[in-house]
Amino acid sequence: MIFFSQQNGKPFSDNQRYEGCFINYPDVDMRYISNQPGTTDTRWLELYYGDKVNMLINTKRAVDPENIFRREMSIPVSHP
């Protein structure tokens, strides 16, 4: 956590040392801002998918526009 103090404890790529999370580690804490419970971190998708976020959201809109197939850590139909 000490390495990511400027990023709310998250390994975003702009920290110059580590970057990202892997989806097999479905830690919902990565989705939220730690000091504001229930508030979605607008960059959480970047942790898992990097620069592919826009492509994945566009694909989700095309394939599942009603967001029927979802869970807390799934690709949304729009940016958080």
Beta strands, then each sheet from edge to edge (+ up, - down):
end
